[in-house]
Amino acid sequence: MRQSSRLTLALSLAIICISGVSASTQGPYIHGTLNGQVLATGGGRILLLDHTGTILWQHKGQNCSDIWMLENGNILHADNNVIEINPKTNEIVWSYRPKQQKGGGTFSCQRLKNGNTMVGENSAGRIVEVDRVGKIVFELKLPLMQPGNHNNLRMVRKLQNGNYLVCHKGKSLVREYTPKGNIVFEVKVSDVPFSAVRLDNGHTMVGHINNITEFDAQGKQVWRFNKNELPEVKMGMICGIHVQPNGNIVMGLYQAVQKENGAGLLEITRRKRLVWRYVNTSAKTDRYMIGVQLLSKSGVPLPGDVIR
C-alpha cells in the first residue's frame, strides 16, 4: 500500500469532519464589507466563511497553518501533515506525512502547476516536491537551527523563477534559494517571519508578527504596515497573508483579541485602511487563526496567480 493510501486510511479514522455547521446567531462576525468567501485555518480546524462570517464548512485538523482552495474545488492544507480534502464528500483524496514529526512535521504546502506538491518540512529542515503517488521527486536540505525544533521553518513558496522563498522562523530570516541551495536574496526582520510572498513587481512582502514589510529586490524596505496603525482594532500576531489582485492584503491573526474591537482575520488597503474584519468572541478556536485565502463570491480562487 502506498504511503498516501496508508495515511488516508489513518486520517479517515482519526479526523472528525464537521460539515454544514453554521455560526451561532450572536453575530455579526464580519464588520465592514467582505465581497467574497474566506478560507482560513487555525485552532485545530479549517473553515470556509461566507460574506457574513457564517461557517459554510469546517473540518477538524491539528496545528493548521497553511491552506489553499485548489482549482478543482478541493482544499489543500498543512497541519504537520499535508492533506487534500474534497469538501463536498469530506473525503481525503491525497496526503503526505513527513517522516520526521518532532516539533511539527510541516507548516507549509503548495500545489504546483505540474500537479506535484511542494512541502516545507519544518522538523527535517528541507523542501521536498512530492508527486501524486507520494514519491519525492525533489529535495533541498536547508540550514537548520536545530533538528526537530519547532522554530525551523514556517511558510515556504516555490516562485515562478523556480527558486524557493523560505521563512526561517528561529533566525528571523527570509531567504530565496535556488534549487541547488544557493542564496540569492536575504532579508532579516525584527521578530518572527511567518509568511513571505513574491509580488508581481519583484518585491518581497513578509508577514512577521507585528508588521507586514515590503522589500525591493535589493532588500531595502519600501513599505510597512504595523499592527498598531489601526487604532480601532486590537490585533494579535500577524501570520499568513494573501495579497489580492487589487493590492489589498488579507491576514490571519494568531492570539487574536476576542473582544468586540478584536479580529481573527482582516483586510487592509495599501493605504492602511480597514476594509473588513472577522471576530468571533465565543469560539476559542478562532483565537488561533493563521492561514487565509480570500475567494470569490462563489467560493473559487480569485483570478490570476494566488499570492499567499
Order of alpha helices (4+ residues) and beta strands (2+ residues): alpha-beta-beta-beta-beta-beta-beta-beta-beta-beta-beta-beta-beta-beta-beta-beta-beta-beta-beta-beta-beta-beta-beta-beta-beta-beta-beta
